[in-house]
Amino acid sequence: MRVEDETCEICGKPAKHFLFACFVCDSEECIQKAREQRGGPGGHQKKKWAEQMGKT
């Protein structure tokens, strides 16, 4: 799979990057939205940690 073959998951323009588990274009706004959706830097680990803490 190539990034160039994908579209931005936020706006639909051609993707240029794969960041925060999301294909995004060069727009800073799209990159920021992808970051927020993911939960910020380390968001996937924070979610995993919160789920584990809730089970104990």
Residue pairs with C-beta under 8 A, 6 or more apart in sequence:
3 15
3 16
3 17
3 18
3 23
4 14
4 15
4 16
6 14
6 15
6 18
6 23
7 13
7 14
7 15
7 23
8 14
8 15
8 23
8 24
8 25
8 27
8 30
9 15
9 22
9 23
9 24
9 34
10 22
10 24
10 25
10 27
10 29
10 30
10 33
10 34
11 25
11 27
11 30
13 25
13 27
13 30
14 25
15 23
15 24
15 25
16 24
16 25
16 26
17 23
17 24
17 25
17 26
17 31
18 24
19 31
19 34
19 35
20 34
20 35
20 37
20 38
20 43
21 38
21 44
22 34
22 37
22 38
24 30
24 31
24 34
35 41
38 44
39 46
39 47
40 46
